[in-house]
Amino acid sequence: MKEIVERAVPELHQGWFFYVNPVLLSGHSQTAYTAINKFEKVDLVHYKRRIVTVESDKRFYEVDGHKLKYDQWEGESTFAVDYVVPESASDPDHTRFQPSTQTRPLPPRTEYLDPDAEQALLDDDSKPLIIALHGLSGGSYESYIRAVLSQITTEPYGFDAMVINARGCANHTLSSPQLFNGLWTNDIRYLINEHIKSKWPNKRIYLIGFSLGGAILSNYLGQEGDDVYHMIKGAAVLGTPWDFPDSSIQLRESIIGNNVYSPAMCQNLVRLLNDHAEDPILKNHPQVIEYRNQPADFKLLILKDFDDFFTSRQFGFNNADEYYRCASPVQRLHKIRVPTVIISSKDDPITGYRTLPYSAVKINPYTFLVTTTIGGHLGWFKATGGRYYPEAVAKLFCELDTNWTVDPKSVPDKELPIDLNKVTWKYDRIVYGM
């Protein structure tokens, strides 16, 4: 990875620099500019939305004789996938394809997809596909996603592209009582295993995740490990919190983090919850009933408050701290077997810098870490107004797609990290040599 970057993507190599916007000289200003400015006049990506239903009878993994299901909701679950399309594909009568489960207006430049037209969207196997995962309570409309997709889908790159929206996000109407979780990897797994793999089996896939979407992506790739789908050729992870407990502490220790960032993220989630609280599928959920009946009892002031009461309990954890420990992607980074570049800014006020995965990347030849001194959280704004990373990511994926293939069998075991679950750690005990 280091040689590839040095030769073909100098923007990601040590010593590269870009001229920062002169009024955005700190991580806080870069982050604030990302949050406040919606960038509605640039990167005007157009989408067609497909609502994917998670079939109840599908199983994806067998362990100890138990076949794991994609979720517990017995075929009720849906999530929204937005395909990038040209503006000329606009259809003023697209609502005739609107599923009955969906009641909310779509985000800007997004229309419902004609199911009969879906196959043709990605039928050109010569064009690789990039799948993007957004951050907390975001969606395909986010400017940090559009900045990449608007570049990589045009010449000279010409990728196909889509965004997978977390349940309830980007104006998706919930059909199962489940909200955002940084450890929930089964929707991207279902999309690839049960949808893309069957419809476009020869499609080369590249993945990109932003912030908590990057955590989900890293957790997914680490969970898949050696069994990762062979058509996934590369990945990029930007602005991701690697150690959730430490990032949570850093947010609370910082005056701005505790009084601005964390409350803002909490209120985004509260707003998402309130938007769906009257949905029939969610209104009868125990936590939602308690919250609606006695809202004064809930002091949802910072992100951890929300994760303590809603996110953790909804997925079977006792509290936010337990959820944070289990969801931290740094503990799965050593299992990734897809060429993956990580881009983080050392002045990121959301994720912090203390737990950037230097040691994990050092022992895994599939990964490569890029740090910048300025960039904030998903900012990286240049003096010219654009962002630093879109061209770098596009060049990296194009280089991997054009000139490289991965042969996992060619990597000696001694060059890979030890898999603790196979050698060192079982039954919640050290078993090494025993």
N, C-alpha and C positions, 0 to 999 in steps of 0.2 A: 504494500500500500504506500509506503514512504517513497519508493522508487517511482511508482505511478504518478503520485502527486507532484514529485519534484520535476518529472519530465513533462507532464501534460497539463497540470493545473497549478501554475505558480501562485495563484491567488490563495491557495491553501498551504503553501510552503512557508517554512520559517523565514522571517525577514521581509515578507511581503507587507506593503502598507497601502492604505487608501486615505484620501483626504476626507476628514470628517466634516460634516456640516458645522460651520463655525458657531452656530447658536445651540448645538447639541453636543457639548463637550464632556458630558458625564453620563454615567449609566442611568441616572434618574431622568435626565432630560431626554435621552434616547427612548427610555421606556414610556415616559409620559406622552411623547410625540406619537408613539405607536398606538397608545390607547385612545388619545383624543382625536387624532386625525383619521377619518374613515377612507381617505384616498379614493373618493368616488369618481375622480376624473382620470385616473390612471389604472392600468392593468384591468381593463373591463372584461373580465372573463365571463363567458356565457355558459350556462349549464342546462342539462336535461336531467330531471330527477327520476330515479327508479326507487320504489319502495320494495325492499327485500324482506321476505318473510322467512323467519327461522323455523324450518320444518321440525316437527316434534319427534319424528322417528329417526332422525339423523344422529349418528354416533361418530366420534372422531378419534378416540384413543382408548385402548384397553390396558388397564393396569391392575394387577392382582385379580384378574378375572372380571373386573368391573369395567364396562364400557361407558365412557364419559359422554354425556349429552352436551349440546351446545349451550342450553340454559334450562331453567326449571319451568318455563311458562307454557309448555305443551302446545306449541304451534301458534301462540298468540303474538309472539314478539315480532316486531319489524324494526328496521333501521333504514335510513335514507342514504342512497349513493347518488352523487351528482357527477355526471359525465361532462367533461369539457367539450363544447361544440362550437362551431362558427356562428357568428351573429346571424348569418343568412338562414340558419336552421330554425329561426323563430317561428312559432305557430300561435297565432292569436286565439285559436280554439283548443289550446292544449289542456284545458281543464276537463275535457271529455275523458282524459286518461287519469284523472285524479281518483285514487282509491277511496272507498267509502270511509276508511279509517282516518283519513287525513282531512282536517278541518281548518287548519291555519293557512293564512296567506304565505306564499313562498317568498324567500329573500329576493333581493334585486337580481335581475338578469337570469332568473331561474324559472324553468317551465317543466311541466310533467312530460315524461318520455312516452312516446308511443311504443308499447311492448313489442310490436312487430318490427320496429326499427332498431331495436337494441343490438341484435346480432351484428348488423352491418357496421355499427359504430367502431368496433375493434377488430374487424375481420382481416385487416391488413397486417399479416404477421411480420412484415418487414419493419413495422413501427413498434418499438417497445412501449410499454405502458408504465406510467408513474402513478402510484396511489399515495395520496396525502392524508395524514391524520392531524386534526387540529388540536388546539389547546383547550384548557378548561372552559366549558360552557360556550365554546366558539362554534365555528362552522365553516363551510366552503366559501362564504362571503368575506372571510377575514383577509385583510390586505397582505399579511405576511405569507399567506398561501397563494393568493392571486399573483404576487410578485414573481414567484417561481413558475407557476403554471403558465402565465402569459408569455414567459420567455421560452420555456422548454417545449411548448407545443408549437412554436413557430420556427421558421428556418433560422439557422442551419440545423436545428436539432430535430424538430418534427416528431416529438413523442405524442402518443395518446395519453390522456390523463383523466383521473377521477378523484373525488374526495369522498371518504367514508365519514359520515356525520355520526357522532355519538347519539345514542337514543335520547330523544327529546330536544336535541340541539338543531340549530338552523331551521327552526319552525317545523320540525318533524313532530307530529302528534303521537304521543305515546300510545302503544297498544299493549304494553306490559308494564308492571309497576317497578321500573328500574331506571335509575339515573346514572350520572357519570361516575366512573371509578377508574383510577390509574392502573389498576391491575386487571381490568376486564379486557381480555384479549380475544374472546371468542367471536366477536363480530368481525374483526379482520380475518380471523381464522376461517369463519364460515364463508365470508365473501370469496376468499381464495380457494378453499377446498371444494365448496359446493356450487359456486357460481362461475368464477373465472376459469377454474381448471376444466370444467365440463364444456363451457361455451367456447373458450379460446385456448385449447390445450397447448398451442405452440407459441403463446404470447410470452415474451420476455418481460419480467416485472421488476420495477425499481420502487422502493418504498421511501417515503420521507415523513418524519414526524416532528411536530413543533411542540415545545414545552411538555405538558402532560401527554400530548399525543406522541411525543418522542419517547416518553416513559412506557406507554402502552406498546409502541413498536419494539422497543428494546426488550421489554418483558416477553413479547410474543416471539421474537427471534431467539432469545435465550431459552425459552421453553421448548421451541422446536428443535434447537440444537442440531445434531447430526441428521435429523429427519426432516429438516426444512425442505419445503417444496423446491425442486431442482430448477424451476424456471424463475425463481427469485434471484436476481443477479447482483443486486447492490442495494445499499440503504444509506440514508443520511438522517442524522438526529441533531436537532438544533434547539438550543436554549432549554435543555432538559434538566430537571432536578434528579440527581442520581441517588442521593441518600435523603429520602423523605423526612425522617426525623430531624436531621441536621438542617435541612432547608426550612422546616417549620420553626425550629429554634431561632435560626437567623432572622426570619421574618419578625418574630416576636421581640427579638433583642434590638432590632433597628427601630428608631423612632418613626421614621417614614414608613417602614414595613408594617409596624404594629398599628399605625394610625391612618395609613392610606392604602397600601397595597393589599394587605390581608383583609381589611374591612371591605374593600372594593370587590375582591374575589368572592368573599362570603356573600355579599349582596347580589352578585351575579348569579350565584347558585340559589339564593333565596328567591330571586326573581324567576329563575327557571322553574323552581318548585311551585311558586304561586301561579305561574302560567299554566301549569299542568294539574294543579290541586283539584280542579273541578272535573278533570277527565274521569270518566267512570272507572277506568282501570286503576287509577291511582288514588282516588278519593277514599277508597275503603282500606287502604294500607294502614296498619296500626300506627306507624309513626306519623303519618299524615293526619289521621283522625285526631291523635293527641295534640298535634301542632295546631290544627284548625280550631279545636275546641277550647284550647287554653294558650293562645299565642303569647300572652304576657309572661308565661312561665319559661319561655325560651329566649335566652339572651344570646341571639345569634349575631355576635359582633365581629368576630374574626373567622378566618377560614377553618381553623381547627374546631371551633364551636360547631360549625355545620358538619364537618367530618365526624365529630364525636357522636352527634345525635342521629344524623341521617346516613351519610356515606358508609360508615363502618358497620352500623347495625343492619342496614339493608342487605349487606353481603355477608352477614354472619360473623362479623368481628365484634369483640367486646367494646372497643373504643378506638379513637383515632390513632393512638400510639401503636396499637397492635396492627391496624391496617397499614400505617406508614412503614412499619418494619417489614411487613410481608410484601409491600408493593414496591420497595426500592429496587430499581432496575440494576444497580451496581452489582447486586449479588447474582445476576444472570448474565452479565456482560461477558464473562469468560467462556460461556457456552455458545456464543454467536458464531455461526459458520457461514456468514455472508459478508462480503467486503462492505465494511461500514465506516463511514466518516462521521465524526462527532464534532460539531462546531459550537463552542461556548464562549461567552465573553466573561472576562474576569471581573468586570464591574456590573454583572447582572444582579440587580437588587432583589430579584424574586428567588432565584435558585441559589445564590451565593457562589463562592468559589472554593470553599474549604474542602469539599468532598468531590471535586472533579476527579474522574476515574483514571488518574495517571497510571497507577500500578496495575489495574485491570487491563488497560490498553497495552501496557508494556509486555504482558505475557500472552496476549492473543494476537497473532499475526493477521487476523482478519479485520482488525480494527485500527483506526487512526484518529488521533485527537488533535484538533485545531483550536487554539485559544487566541482571543484577541484582547487587547488592553481596553478598548472602548467598543461599545455596542449595545449595552443595556440588555433588556429582555426582549428578544426578537426585534431589535431595532436595526443596528448597523447601517445608519443612514449616512450616505456620502455627501460631499459638498454639492454634487450635482443634483441631489434630491432623491436619487434612487437608493436601493439597498445594495450592500456589498455581496451578499451570498447567492442571489439567483443565478448569476452567470457562472459562478464557481461550481455550484451544484450541477448545473446543466452540462458544463464541460466535463466534470467528473463522471457523470452517468454516461455521457456520450463516449468518453474514452473507454470506460469499462465495457460498454456494449459493443464498441467497434473493434477493439484490439485485444480483449482479454476473455478467457474462460476460467472457471474455477474447477479444479479436480481435487475434491476433498481427500481422495486416496493418496495423493502425492505428498500430503503433509504428514511427516512422521509424528507419531504420538508424543515423542519427546519434545517437539516444538510447540505442543498445545498445552494449555493449562490442565492440571489434574481435575477430573470431575469428582468433586468431593462426595457426591451421592453414590458413586460407584466404588470409591476406594477408601475414603476417609471417614465419612459421616453417614450412619444409618441408625434408624430407631432412636433418633435424637441423642446419639452417643458417638464417641470416637471409637471406630472399629479398625483403624489402620493397623495392619499386621496381625489381626486377631481372627 
